[in-house]
Amino acid sequence: MVTTKEESTQLIIIMLRYISRKRTIEILKDMNDEVGRFTDNKSLKNSLAMAYRLLGAEDGKRKI
Protein backbone atom coordinates (compact mmCIF):
# COMPACT_ATOMS: atom_id res chain seq x y z
CA MET A 1 0.00 0.00 0.00
CA VAL A 2 1.25 3.45 -0.93
CA THR A 3 1.77 6.14 1.68
CA THR A 4 -0.90 8.81 1.40
CA LYS A 5 -0.15 12.52 1.28
CA GLU A 6 -1.87 12.90 4.65
CA GLU A 7 0.27 10.17 6.23
CA SER A 8 3.45 11.64 4.79
CA THR A 9 2.48 15.12 5.97
CA GLN A 10 1.89 13.86 9.50
CA LEU A 11 5.25 12.07 9.55
CA ILE A 12 7.01 15.26 8.41
CA ILE A 13 5.18 17.35 11.04
CA ILE A 14 6.36 14.95 13.75
CA MET A 15 9.97 15.13 12.52
CA LEU A 16 9.83 18.94 12.44
CA ARG A 17 8.81 19.02 16.12
CA TYR A 18 12.26 17.74 17.00
CA ILE A 19 14.65 18.77 14.23
CA SER A 20 15.03 21.57 11.72
CA ARG A 21 13.72 21.46 8.16
CA LYS A 22 17.32 21.44 6.89
CA ARG A 23 18.20 18.47 9.08
CA THR A 24 15.03 16.64 8.02
CA ILE A 25 15.99 17.10 4.37
CA GLU A 26 19.50 15.82 5.12
CA ILE A 27 18.04 12.70 6.77
CA LEU A 28 15.77 12.08 3.77
CA LYS A 29 18.76 12.47 1.46
CA ASP A 30 20.68 9.87 3.47
CA MET A 31 17.67 7.53 3.42
CA ASN A 32 17.49 7.87 -0.33
CA ASP A 33 21.25 7.50 -0.87
CA GLU A 34 21.57 4.47 1.39
CA VAL A 35 18.24 2.68 0.80
CA GLY A 36 16.02 4.29 -1.84
CA ARG A 37 18.56 4.18 -4.67
CA PHE A 38 19.08 0.45 -4.26
CA THR A 39 15.53 -0.79 -3.78
CA ASP A 40 13.03 -2.03 -6.34
CA ASN A 41 10.25 -0.93 -3.98
CA LYS A 42 8.48 1.79 -5.96
CA SER A 43 6.28 2.65 -2.98
CA LEU A 44 9.35 3.48 -0.88
CA LYS A 45 10.81 5.59 -3.69
CA ASN A 46 7.50 7.44 -4.08
CA SER A 47 7.27 8.01 -0.32
CA LEU A 48 10.74 9.55 -0.21
CA ALA A 49 9.96 11.78 -3.20
CA MET A 50 6.66 12.85 -1.63
CA ALA A 51 8.38 13.79 1.63
CA TYR A 52 10.89 15.86 -0.32
CA ARG A 53 8.10 17.71 -2.13
CA LEU A 54 6.21 18.36 1.10
CA LEU A 55 9.33 19.95 2.56
CA GLY A 56 9.69 22.13 -0.51
CA ALA A 57 13.00 20.51 -1.41
CA GLU A 58 13.84 20.15 -5.07
CA ASP A 59 13.85 16.49 -5.99
CA GLY A 60 13.76 16.99 -9.76
CA LYS A 61 17.54 17.25 -9.96
CA ARG A 62 18.24 14.15 -7.91
CA LYS A 63 17.23 10.55 -8.26
CA ILE A 64 14.75 9.85 -5.51
mmCIF file as Biopython writes it, N, C-alpha, C and O atoms, coordinates in Angstrom:
data_model
#
loop_
_atom_site.group_PDB
_atom_site.id
_atom_site.type_symbol
_atom_site.label_atom_id
_atom_site.label_alt_id
_atom_site.label_comp_id
_atom_site.label_asym_id
_atom_site.label_entity_id
_atom_site.label_seq_id
_atom_site.pdbx_PDB_ins_code
_atom_site.Cartn_x
_atom_site.Cartn_y
_atom_site.Cartn_z
_atom_site.occupancy
_atom_site.B_iso_or_equiv
_atom_site.auth_seq_id
_atom_site.auth_asym_id
_atom_site.pdbx_PDB_model_num
ATOM 1   N N  . MET A ? 1  ? 0.841  -1.176 0.000   1.0 0.0 1  A 1 
ATOM 2   C CA . MET A ? 1  ? 0.000  0.000  0.000   1.0 0.0 1  A 1 
ATOM 3   C C  . MET A ? 1  ? 0.889  1.244  0.000   1.0 0.0 1  A 1 
ATOM 4   O O  . MET A ? 1  ? 1.899  1.305  0.702   1.0 0.0 1  A 1 
ATOM 5   N N  . VAL A ? 2  ? 0.496  2.217  -0.791  1.0 0.0 2  A 1 
ATOM 6   C CA . VAL A ? 2  ? 1.245  3.453  -0.933  1.0 0.0 2  A 1 
ATOM 7   C C  . VAL A ? 2  ? 0.932  4.397  0.227   1.0 0.0 2  A 1 
ATOM 8   O O  . VAL A ? 2  ? -0.197 4.460  0.714   1.0 0.0 2  A 1 
ATOM 9   N N  . THR A ? 3  ? 1.959  5.126  0.653   1.0 0.0 3  A 1 
ATOM 10  C CA . THR A ? 3  ? 1.774  6.142  1.685   1.0 0.0 3  A 1 
ATOM 11  C C  . THR A ? 3  ? 0.930  7.275  1.111   1.0 0.0 3  A 1 
ATOM 12  O O  . THR A ? 3  ? 1.186  7.748  0.003   1.0 0.0 3  A 1 
ATOM 13  N N  . THR A ? 4  ? -0.069 7.704  1.861   1.0 0.0 4  A 1 
ATOM 14  C CA . THR A ? 4  ? -0.904 8.812  1.396   1.0 0.0 4  A 1 
ATOM 15  C C  . THR A ? 4  ? -0.225 10.143 1.694   1.0 0.0 4  A 1 
ATOM 16  O O  . THR A ? 4  ? 0.695  10.217 2.508   1.0 0.0 4  A 1 
ATOM 17  N N  . LYS A ? 5  ? -0.690 11.187 1.024   1.0 0.0 5  A 1 
ATOM 18  C CA . LYS A ? 5  ? -0.152 12.518 1.277   1.0 0.0 5  A 1 
ATOM 19  C C  . LYS A ? 5  ? -0.387 12.919 2.728   1.0 0.0 5  A 1 
ATOM 20  O O  . LYS A ? 5  ? 0.475  13.538 3.352   1.0 0.0 5  A 1 
ATOM 21  N N  . GLU A ? 6  ? -1.552 12.568 3.265   1.0 0.0 6  A 1 
ATOM 22  C CA . GLU A ? 6  ? -1.872 12.904 4.652   1.0 0.0 6  A 1 
ATOM 23  C C  . GLU A ? 6  ? -0.928 12.198 5.625   1.0 0.0 6  A 1 
ATOM 24  O O  . GLU A ? 6  ? -0.459 12.800 6.591   1.0 0.0 6  A 1 
ATOM 25  N N  . GLU A ? 7  ? -0.654 10.927 5.367   1.0 0.0 7  A 1 
ATOM 26  C CA . GLU A ? 7  ? 0.272  10.175 6.234   1.0 0.0 7  A 1 
ATOM 27  C C  . GLU A ? 7  ? 1.674  10.775 6.162   1.0 0.0 7  A 1 
ATOM 28  O O  . GLU A ? 7  ? 2.330  10.966 7.187   1.0 0.0 7  A 1 
ATOM 29  N N  . SER A ? 8  ? 2.121  11.065 4.963   1.0 0.0 8  A 1 
ATOM 30  C CA . SER A ? 8  ? 3.451  11.637 4.788   1.0 0.0 8  A 1 
ATOM 31  C C  . SER A ? 8  ? 3.549  13.006 5.465   1.0 0.0 8  A 1 
ATOM 32  O O  . SER A ? 8  ? 4.554  13.319 6.103   1.0 0.0 8  A 1 
ATOM 33  N N  . THR A ? 9  ? 2.505  13.811 5.323   1.0 0.0 9  A 1 
ATOM 34  C CA . THR A ? 9  ? 2.481  15.120 5.966   1.0 0.0 9  A 1 
ATOM 35  C C  . THR A ? 9  ? 2.591  14.986 7.476   1.0 0.0 9  A 1 
ATOM 36  O O  . THR A ? 9  ? 3.346  15.720 8.115   1.0 0.0 9  A 1 
ATOM 37  N N  . GLN A ? 10 ? 1.843  14.053 8.048   1.0 0.0 10 A 1 
ATOM 38  C CA . GLN A ? 10 ? 1.889  13.863 9.503   1.0 0.0 10 A 1 
ATOM 39  C C  . GLN A ? 10 ? 3.272  13.404 9.956   1.0 0.0 10 A 1 
ATOM 40  O O  . GLN A ? 10 ? 3.759  13.853 10.993  1.0 0.0 10 A 1 
ATOM 41  N N  . LEU A ? 11 ? 3.905  12.521 9.200   1.0 0.0 11 A 1 
ATOM 42  C CA . LEU A ? 11 ? 5.253  12.072 9.547   1.0 0.0 11 A 1 
ATOM 43  C C  . LEU A ? 11 ? 6.240  13.240 9.519   1.0 0.0 11 A 1 
ATOM 44  O O  . LEU A ? 11 ? 7.090  13.360 10.401  1.0 0.0 11 A 1 
ATOM 45  N N  . ILE A ? 12 ? 6.124  14.095 8.509   1.0 0.0 12 A 1 
ATOM 46  C CA . ILE A ? 12 ? 7.009  15.258 8.410   1.0 0.0 12 A 1 
ATOM 47  C C  . ILE A ? 12 ? 6.767  16.215 9.581   1.0 0.0 12 A 1 
ATOM 48  O O  . ILE A ? 12 ? 7.718  16.723 10.176  1.0 0.0 12 A 1 
ATOM 49  N N  . ILE A ? 13 ? 5.506  16.458 9.907   1.0 0.0 13 A 1 
ATOM 50  C CA . ILE A ? 13 ? 5.178  17.345 11.036  1.0 0.0 13 A 1 
ATOM 51  C C  . ILE A ? 13 ? 5.813  16.830 12.325  1.0 0.0 13 A 1 
ATOM 52  O O  . ILE A ? 13 ? 6.354  17.611 13.107  1.0 0.0 13 A 1 
ATOM 53  N N  . ILE A ? 14 ? 5.750  15.542 12.543  1.0 0.0 14 A 1 
ATOM 54  C CA . ILE A ? 14 ? 6.358  14.955 13.745  1.0 0.0 14 A 1 
ATOM 55  C C  . ILE A ? 14 ? 7.869  15.176 13.734  1.0 0.0 14 A 1 
ATOM 56  O O  . ILE A ? 14 ? 8.441  15.572 14.750  1.0 0.0 14 A 1 
ATOM 57  N N  . MET A ? 15 ? 8.519  14.926 12.599  1.0 0.0 15 A 1 
ATOM 58  C CA . MET A ? 15 ? 9.971  15.129 12.523  1.0 0.0 15 A 1 
ATOM 59  C C  . MET A ? 15 ? 10.335 16.582 12.799  1.0 0.0 15 A 1 
ATOM 60  O O  . MET A ? 15 ? 11.325 16.859 13.477  1.0 0.0 15 A 1 
ATOM 61  N N  . LEU A ? 16 ? 9.532  17.517 12.274  1.0 0.0 16 A 1 
ATOM 62  C CA . LEU A ? 16 ? 9.833  18.939 12.436  1.0 0.0 16 A 1 
ATOM 63  C C  . LEU A ? 16 ? 9.623  19.433 13.862  1.0 0.0 16 A 1 
ATOM 64  O O  . LEU A ? 16 ? 10.096 20.515 14.209  1.0 0.0 16 A 1 
ATOM 65  N N  . ARG A ? 17 ? 8.930  18.674 14.689  1.0 0.0 17 A 1 
ATOM 66  C CA . ARG A ? 17 ? 8.813  19.019 16.116  1.0 0.0 17 A 1 
ATOM 67  C C  . ARG A ? 17 ? 10.162 18.940 16.816  1.0 0.0 17 A 1 
ATOM 68  O O  . ARG A ? 17 ? 10.415 19.651 17.788  1.0 0.0 17 A 1 
ATOM 69  N N  . TYR A ? 18 ? 11.023 18.063 16.306  1.0 0.0 18 A 1 
ATOM 70  C CA . TYR A ? 18 ? 12.264 17.743 17.001  1.0 0.0 18 A 1 
ATOM 71  C C  . TYR A ? 18 ? 13.529 18.232 16.302  1.0 0.0 18 A 1 
ATOM 72  O O  . TYR A ? 18 ? 14.549 18.477 16.946  1.0 0.0 18 A 1 
ATOM 73  N N  . ILE A ? 19 ? 13.454 18.371 14.983  1.0 0.0 19 A 1 
ATOM 74  C CA . ILE A ? 19 ? 14.649 18.770 14.234  1.0 0.0 19 A 1 
ATOM 75  C C  . ILE A ? 19 ? 14.270 19.800 13.175  1.0 0.0 19 A 1 
ATOM 76  O O  . ILE A ? 19 ? 13.103 19.933 12.807  1.0 0.0 19 A 1 
ATOM 77  N N  . SER A ? 20 ? 15.262 20.515 12.701  1.0 0.0 20 A 1 
ATOM 78  C CA . SER A ? 20 ? 15.029 21.572 11.720  1.0 0.0 20 A 1 
ATOM 79  C C  . SER A ? 20 ? 14.653 20.991 10.354  1.0 0.0 20 A 1 
ATOM 80  O O  . SER A ? 20 ? 14.885 19.816 10.069  1.0 0.0 20 A 1 
ATOM 81  N N  . ARG A ? 21 ? 14.067 21.853 9.527   1.0 0.0 21 A 1 
ATOM 82  C CA . ARG A ? 21 ? 13.720 21.463 8.156   1.0 0.0 21 A 1 
ATOM 83  C C  . ARG A ? 21 ? 14.978 21.020 7.405   1.0 0.0 21 A 1 
ATOM 84  O O  . ARG A ? 21 ? 14.967 20.014 6.695   1.0 0.0 21 A 1 
ATOM 85  N N  . LYS A ? 22 ? 16.059 21.783 7.572   1.0 0.0 22 A 1 
ATOM 86  C CA . LYS A ? 22 ? 17.318 21.441 6.893   1.0 0.0 22 A 1 
ATOM 87  C C  . LYS A ? 22 ? 17.796 20.051 7.304   1.0 0.0 22 A 1 
ATOM 88  O O  . LYS A ? 22 ? 18.196 19.252 6.457   1.0 0.0 22 A 1 
ATOM 89  N N  . ARG A ? 23 ? 17.754 19.769 8.589   1.0 0.0 23 A 1 
ATOM 90  C CA . ARG A ? 23 ? 18.202 18.467 9.084   1.0 0.0 23 A 1 
ATOM 91  C C  . ARG A ? 23 ? 17.286 17.351 8.576   1.0 0.0 23 A 1 
ATOM 92  O O  . ARG A ? 23 ? 17.752 16.264 8.232   1.0 0.0 23 A 1 
ATOM 93  N N  . THR A ? 24 ? 15.982 17.628 8.531   1.0 0.0 24 A 1 
ATOM 94  C CA . THR A ? 24 ? 15.029 16.641 8.018   1.0 0.0 24 A 1 
ATOM 95  C C  . THR A ? 24 ? 15.347 16.305 6.569   1.0 0.0 24 A 1 
ATOM 96  O O  . THR A ? 24 ? 15.332 15.137 6.181   1.0 0.0 24 A 1 
ATOM 97  N N  . ILE A ? 25 ? 15.636 17.330 5.767   1.0 0.0 25 A 1 
ATOM 98  C CA . ILE A ? 25 ? 15.994 17.100 4.366   1.0 0.0 25 A 1 
ATOM 99  C C  . ILE A ? 25 ? 17.279 16.286 4.266   1.0 0.0 25 A 1 
ATOM 100 O O  . ILE A ? 25 ? 17.387 15.401 3.418   1.0 0.0 25 A 1 
ATOM 101 N N  . GLU A ? 26 ? 18.245 16.576 5.119   1.0 0.0 26 A 1 
ATOM 102 C CA . GLU A ? 26 ? 19.503 15.815 5.123   1.0 0.0 26 A 1 
ATOM 103 C C  . GLU A ? 26 ? 19.259 14.346 5.443   1.0 0.0 26 A 1 
ATOM 104 O O  . GLU A ? 26 ? 19.862 13.465 4.830   1.0 0.0 26 A 1 
ATOM 105 N N  . ILE A ? 27 ? 18.373 14.081 6.404   1.0 0.0 27 A 1 
ATOM 106 C CA . ILE A ? 27 ? 18.042 12.703 6.770   1.0 0.0 27 A 1 
ATOM 107 C C  . ILE A ? 27 ? 17.371 11.992 5.594   1.0 0.0 27 A 1 
ATOM 108 O O  . ILE A ? 27 ? 17.702 10.846 5.288   1.0 0.0 27 A 1 
ATOM 109 N N  . LEU A ? 28 ? 16.433 12.669 4.936   1.0 0.0 28 A 1 
ATOM 110 C CA . LEU A ? 28 ? 15.774 12.075 3.773   1.0 0.0 28 A 1 
ATOM 111 C C  . LEU A ? 28 ? 16.770 11.785 2.655   1.0 0.0 28 A 1 
ATOM 112 O O  . LEU A ? 28 ? 16.675 10.760 1.979   1.0 0.0 28 A 1 
ATOM 113 N N  . LYS A ? 29 ? 17.726 12.695 2.466   1.0 0.0 29 A 1 
ATOM 114 C CA . LYS A ? 29 ? 18.764 12.468 1.458   1.0 0.0 29 A 1 
ATOM 115 C C  . LYS A ? 29 ? 19.558 11.211 1.789   1.0 0.0 29 A 1 
ATOM 116 O O  . LYS A ? 29 ? 19.815 10.385 0.914   1.0 0.0 29 A 1 
ATOM 117 N N  . ASP A ? 30 ? 19.947 11.069 3.059   1.0 0.0 30 A 1 
ATOM 118 C CA . ASP A ? 30 ? 20.681 9.871  3.475   1.0 0.0 30 A 1 
ATOM 119 C C  . ASP A ? 30 ? 19.840 8.607  3.273   1.0 0.0 30 A 1 
ATOM 120 O O  . ASP A ? 30 ? 20.348 7.583  2.816   1.0 0.0 30 A 1 
ATOM 121 N N  . MET A ? 31 ? 18.552 8.687  3.617   1.0 0.0 31 A 1 
ATOM 122 C CA . MET A ? 31 ? 17.671 7.527  3.420   1.0 0.0 31 A 1 
ATOM 123 C C  . MET A ? 31 ? 17.627 7.142  1.942   1.0 0.0 31 A 1 
ATOM 124 O O  . MET A ? 31 ? 17.681 5.964  1.589   1.0 0.0 31 A 1 
ATOM 125 N N  . ASN A ? 32 ? 17.528 8.164  1.087   1.0 0.0 32 A 1 
ATOM 126 C CA . ASN A ? 32 ? 17.486 7.874  -0.333  1.0 0.0 32 A 1 
ATOM 127 C C  . ASN A ? 32 ? 18.813 7.302  -0.825  1.0 0.0 32 A 1 
ATOM 128 O O  . ASN A ? 32 ? 18.834 6.311  -1.555  1.0 0.0 32 A 1 
ATOM 129 N N  . ASP A ? 33 ? 19.924 7.929  -0.423  1.0 0.0 33 A 1 
ATOM 130 C CA . ASP A ? 33 ? 21.248 7.501  -0.875  1.0 0.0 33 A 1 
ATOM 131 C C  . ASP A ? 33 ? 21.612 6.105  -0.399  1.0 0.0 33 A 1 
ATOM 132 O O  . ASP A ? 33 ? 22.286 5.359  -1.110  1.0 0.0 33 A 1 
ATOM 133 N N  . GLU A ? 34 ? 21.167 5.746  0.807   1.0 0.0 34 A 1 
ATOM 134 C CA . GLU A ? 34 ? 21.569 4.468  1.388   1.0 0.0 34 A 1 
ATOM 135 C C  . GLU A ? 34 ? 20.542 3.355  1.215   1.0 0.0 34 A 1 
ATOM 136 O O  . GLU A ? 34 ? 20.890 2.179  1.328   1.0 0.0 34 A 1 
ATOM 137 N N  . VAL A ? 35 ? 19.289 3.700  0.944   1.0 0.0 35 A 1 
ATOM 138 C CA . VAL A ? 35 ? 18.241 2.685  0.803   1.0 0.0 35 A 1 
ATOM 139 C C  . VAL A ? 35 ? 17.466 2.853  -0.505  1.0 0.0 35 A 1 
ATOM 140 O O  . VAL A ? 35 ? 17.376 1.925  -1.310  1.0 0.0 35 A 1 
ATOM 141 N N  . GLY A ? 36 ? 16.910 4.050  -0.704  1.0 0.0 36 A 1 
ATOM 142 C CA . GLY A ? 36 ? 16.021 4.286  -1.838  1.0 0.0 36 A 1 
ATOM 143 C C  . GLY A ? 36 ? 16.637 4.022  -3.200  1.0 0.0 36 A 1 
ATOM 144 O O  . GLY A ? 36 ? 15.970 3.497  -4.091  1.0 0.0 36 A 1 
ATOM 145 N N  . ARG A ? 37 ? 17.891 4.376  -3.369  1.0 0.0 37 A 1 
ATOM 146 C CA . ARG A ? 37 ? 18.558 4.180  -4.667  1.0 0.0 37 A 1 
ATOM 147 C C  . ARG A ? 37 ? 18.728 2.717  -5.017  1.0 0.0 37 A 1 
ATOM 148 O O  . ARG A ? 37 ? 18.841 2.373  -6.193  1.0 0.0 37 A 1 
ATOM 149 N N  . PHE A ? 38 ? 18.748 1.851  -4.019  1.0 0.0 38 A 1 
ATOM 150 C CA . PHE A ? 38 ? 19.075 0.453  -4.258  1.0 0.0 38 A 1 
ATOM 151 C C  . PHE A ? 38 ? 17.875 -0.488 -4.211  1.0 0.0 38 A 1 
ATOM 152 O O  . PHE A ? 38 ? 18.012 -1.691 -4.435  1.0 0.0 38 A 1 
ATOM 153 N N  . THR A ? 39 ? 16.705 0.063  -3.920  1.0 0.0 39 A 1 
ATOM 154 C CA . THR A ? 39 ? 15.533 -0.789 -3.783  1.0 0.0 39 A 1 
ATOM 155 C C  . THR A ? 39 ? 14.720 -0.837 -5.072  1.0 0.0 39 A 1 
ATOM 156 O O  . THR A ? 39 ? 14.759 0.091  -5.881  1.0 0.0 39 A 1 
ATOM 157 N N  . ASP A ? 40 ? 13.994 -1.918 -5.249  1.0 0.0 40 A 1 
ATOM 158 C CA . ASP A ? 40 ? 13.032 -2.025 -6.341  1.0 0.0 40 A 1 
ATOM 159 C C  . ASP A ? 40 ? 11.639 -1.635 -5.867  1.0 0.0 40 A 1 
ATOM 160 O O  . ASP A ? 40 ? 10.681 -1.668 -6.640  1.0 0.0 40 A 1 
ATOM 161 N N  . ASN A ? 41 ? 11.530 -1.265 -4.591  1.0 0.0 41 A 1 
ATOM 162 C CA . ASN A ? 41 ? 10.252 -0.928 -3.980  1.0 0.0 41 A 1 
ATOM 163 C C  . ASN A ? 41 ? 9.816  0.473  -4.431  1.0 0.0 41 A 1 
ATOM 164 O O  . ASN A ? 41 ? 10.274 1.481  -3.892  1.0 0.0 41 A 1 
ATOM 165 N N  . LYS A ? 42 ? 8.934  0.517  -5.416  1.0 0.0 42 A 1 
ATOM 166 C CA . LYS A ? 42 ? 8.479  1.794  -5.960  1.0 0.0 42 A 1 
ATOM 167 C C  . LYS A ? 42 ? 7.716  2.618  -4.921  1.0 0.0 42 A 1 
ATOM 168 O O  . LYS A ? 42 ? 7.763  3.848  -4.944  1.0 0.0 42 A 1 
ATOM 169 N N  . SER A ? 43 ? 7.023  1.947  -4.022  1.0 0.0 43 A 1 
ATOM 170 C CA . SER A ? 43 ? 6.284  2.646  -2.976  1.0 0.0 43 A 1 
ATOM 171 C C  . SER A ? 43 ? 7.242  3.419  -2.071  1.0 0.0 43 A 1 
ATOM 172 O O  . SER A ? 43 ? 6.969  4.564  -1.708  1.0 0.0 43 A 1 
ATOM 173 N N  . LEU A ? 44 ? 8.352  2.803  -1.711  1.0 0.0 44 A 1 
ATOM 174 C CA . LEU A ? 44 ? 9.353  3.477  -0.883  1.0 0.0 44 A 1 
ATOM 175 C C  . LEU A ? 44 ? 9.925  4.677  -1.624  1.0 0.0 44 A 1 
ATOM 176 O O  . LEU A ? 44 ? 10.050 5.759  -1.052  1.0 0.0 44 A 1 
ATOM 177 N N  . LYS A ? 45 ? 10.272 4.491  -2.893  1.0 0.0 45 A 1 
ATOM 178 C CA . LYS A ? 45 ? 10.811 5.594  -3.691  1.0 0.0 45 A 1 
ATOM 179 C C  . LYS A ? 45 ? 9.810  6.745  -3.774  1.0 0.0 45 A 1 
ATOM 180 O O  . LYS A ? 45 ? 10.185 7.910  -3.641  1.0 0.0 45 A 1 
ATOM 181 N N  . ASN A ? 46 ? 8.540  6.416  -3.994  1.0 0.0 46 A 1 
ATOM 182 C CA . ASN A ? 46 ? 7.502  7.442  -4.081  1.0 0.0 46 A 1 
ATOM 183 C C  . ASN A ? 46 ? 7.324  8.160  -2.742  1.0 0.0 46 A 1 
ATOM 184 O O  . ASN A ? 46 ? 7.106  9.371  -2.705  1.0 0.0 46 A 1 
ATOM 185 N N  . SER A ? 47 ? 7.415  7.411  -1.650  1.0 0.0 47 A 1 
ATOM 186 C CA . SER A ? 47 ? 7.270  8.014  -0.322  1.0 0.0 47 A 1 
ATOM 187 C C  . SER A ? 47 ? 8.398  8.999  -0.036  1.0 0.0 47 A 1 
ATOM 188 O O  . SER A ? 47 ? 8.157  10.074 0.514   1.0 0.0 47 A 1 
ATOM 189 N N  . LEU A ? 48 ? 9.610  8.647  -0.398  1.0 0.0 48 A 1 
ATOM 190 C CA . LEU A ? 48 ? 10.744 9.554  -0.207  1.0 0.0 48 A 1 
ATOM 191 C C  . LEU A ? 48 ? 10.579 10.808 -1.058  1.0 0.0 48 A 1 
ATOM 192 O O  . LEU A ? 48 ? 10.831 11.917 -0.588  1.0 0.0 48 A 1 
ATOM 193 N N  . ALA A ? 49 ? 10.160 10.635 -2.305  1.0 0.0 49 A 1 
ATOM 194 C CA . ALA A ? 49 ? 9.956  11.778 -3.197  1.0 0.0 49 A 1 
ATOM 195 C C  . ALA A ? 49 ? 8.837  12.679 -2.676  1.0 0.0 49 A 1 
ATOM 196 O O  . ALA A ? 49 ? 8.943  13.904 -2.741  1.0 0.0 49 A 1 
ATOM 197 N N  . MET A ? 50 ? 7.767  12.075 -2.160  1.0 0.0 50 A 1 
ATOM 198 C CA . MET A ? 50 ? 6.656  12.850 -1.631  1.0 0.0 50 A 1 
ATOM 199 C C  . MET A ? 50 ? 7.110  13.671 -0.427  1.0 0.0 50 A 1 
ATOM 200 O O  . MET A ? 50 ? 6.753  14.842 -0.303  1.0 0.0 50 A 1 
ATOM 201 N N  . ALA A ? 51 ? 7.886  13.069 0.449   1.0 0.0 51 A 1 
ATOM 202 C CA . ALA A ? 51 ? 8.380  13.786 1.626   1.0 0.0 51 A 1 
ATOM 203 C C  . ALA A ? 51 ? 9.241  14.972 1.201   1.0 0.0 51 A 1 
ATOM 204 O O  . ALA A ? 51 ? 9.140  16.054 1.779   1.0 0.0 51 A 1 
ATOM 205 N N  . TYR A ? 52 ? 10.076 14.772 0.208   1.0 0.0 52 A 1 
ATOM 206 C CA . TYR A ? 52 ? 10.892 15.864 -0.319  1.0 0.0 52 A 1 
ATOM 207 C C  . TYR A ? 52 ? 10.021 17.011 -0.808  1.0 0.0 52 A 1 
ATOM 208 O O  . TYR A ? 52 ? 10.267 18.172 -0.483  1.0 0.0 52 A 1 
ATOM 209 N N  . ARG A ? 53 ? 8.997  16.675 -1.594  1.0 0.0 53 A 1 
ATOM 210 C CA . ARG A ? 53 ? 8.105  17.709 -2.129  1.0 0.0 53 A 1 
ATOM 211 C C  . ARG A ? 53 ? 7.378  18.450 -1.013  1.0 0.0 53 A 1 
ATOM 212 O O  . ARG A ? 53 ? 7.237  19.672 -1.067  1.0 0.0 53 A 1 
ATOM 213 N N  . LEU A ? 54 ? 6.920  17.721 -0.008  1.0 0.0 54 A 1 
ATOM 214 C CA . LEU A ? 54 ? 6.206  18.355 1.103   1.0 0.0 54 A 1 
ATOM 215 C C  . LEU A ? 54 ? 7.096  19.327 1.870   1.0 0.0 54 A 1 
ATOM 216 O O  . LEU A ? 54 ? 6.610  20.303 2.440   1.0 0.0 54 A 1 
ATOM 217 N N  . LEU A ? 55 ? 8.378  19.061 1.882   1.0 0.0 55 A 1 
ATOM 218 C CA . LEU A ? 55 ? 9.325  19.951 2.559   1.0 0.0 55 A 1 
ATOM 219 C C  . LEU A ? 55 ? 9.772  21.098 1.658   1.0 0.0 55 A 1 
ATOM 220 O O  . LEU A ? 55 ? 10.516 21.982 2.083   1.0 0.0 55 A 1 
ATOM 221 N N  . GLY A ? 56 ? 9.312  21.073 0.420   1.0 0.0 56 A 1 
ATOM 222 C CA . GLY A ? 56 ? 9.691  22.125 -0.511  1.0 0.0 56 A 1 
ATOM 223 C C  . GLY A ? 56 ? 11.093 21.965 -1.051  1.0 0.0 56 A 1 
ATOM 224 O O  . GLY A ? 56 ? 11.658 22.911 -1.600  1.0 0.0 56 A 1 
ATOM 225 N N  . ALA A ? 57 ? 11.665 20.779 -0.902  1.0 0.0 57 A 1 
ATOM 226 C CA . ALA A ? 57 ? 12.999 20.509 -1.412  1.0 0.0 57 A 1 
ATOM 227 C C  . ALA A ? 57 ? 12.886 20.118 -2.882  1.0 0.0 57 A 1 
ATOM 228 O O  . ALA A ? 57 ? 11.917 19.478 -3.288  1.0 0.0 57 A 1 
ATOM 229 N N  . GLU A ? 58 ? 13.865 20.501 -3.660  1.0 0.0 58 A 1 
ATOM 230 C CA . GLU A ? 58 ? 13.837 20.147 -5.072  1.0 0.0 58 A 1 
ATOM 231 C C  . GLU A ? 58 ? 14.341 18.730 -5.251  1.0 0.0 58 A 1 
ATOM 232 O O  . GLU A ? 58 ? 15.494 18.420 -4.955  1.0 0.0 58 A 1 
ATOM 233 N N  . ASP A ? 59 ? 13.446 17.865 -5.748  1.0 0.0 59 A 1 
ATOM 234 C CA . ASP A ? 59 ? 13.846 16.486 -5.994  1.0 0.0 59 A 1 
ATOM 235 C C  . ASP A ? 59 ? 14.002 16.225 -7.486  1.0 0.0 59 A 1 
ATOM 236 O O  . ASP A ? 59 ? 14.424 15.134 -7.870  1.0 0.0 59 A 1 
ATOM 237 N N  . GLY A ? 60 ? 13.678 17.188 -8.332  1.0 0.0 60 A 1 
ATOM 238 C CA . GLY A ? 60 ? 13.762 16.991 -9.760  1.0 0.0 60 A 1 
ATOM 239 C C  . GLY A ? 60 ? 15.180 16.810 -10.270 1.0 0.0 60 A 1 
ATOM 240 O O  . GLY A ? 60 ? 15.387 16.211 -11.325 1.0 0.0 60 A 1 
ATOM 241 N N  . LYS A ? 61 ? 16.166 17.324 -9.531  1.0 0.0 61 A 1 
ATOM 242 C CA . LYS A ? 61 ? 17.542 17.247 -9.957  1.0 0.0 61 A 1 
ATOM 243 C C  . LYS A ? 61 ? 18.265 16.051 -9.364  1.0 0.0 61 A 1 
ATOM 244 O O  . LYS A ? 61 ? 19.425 15.802 -9.691  1.0 0.0 61 A 1 
ATOM 245 N N  . ARG A ? 62 ? 17.600 15.320 -8.505  1.0 0.0 62 A 1 
ATOM 246 C CA . ARG A ? 62 ? 18.242 14.147 -7.914  1.0 0.0 62 A 1 
ATOM 247 C C  . ARG A ? 62 ? 17.358 12.933 -8.086  1.0 0.0 62 A 1 
ATOM 248 O O  . ARG A ? 62 ? 16.141 13.052 -8.233  1.0 0.0 62 A 1 
ATOM 249 N N  . LYS A ? 63 ? 17.956 11.801 -8.069  1.0 0.0 63 A 1 
ATOM 250 C CA . LYS A ? 63 ? 17.229 10.547 -8.255  1.0 0.0 63 A 1 
ATOM 251 C C  . LYS A ? 63 ? 16.688 10.076 -6.925  1.0 0.0 63 A 1 
ATOM 252 O O  . LYS A ? 63 ? 17.413 9.510  -6.106  1.0 0.0 63 A 1 
ATOM 253 N N  . ILE A ? 64 ? 15.400 10.317 -6.721  1.0 0.0 64 A 1 
ATOM 254 C CA . ILE A ? 64 ? 14.746 9.847  -5.507  1.0 0.0 64 A 1 
ATOM 255 C C  . ILE A ? 64 ? 13.721 8.828  -5.903  1.0 0.0 64 A 1 
ATOM 256 O O  . ILE A ? 64 ? 13.031 8.281  -5.043  1.0 0.0 64 A 1 
#
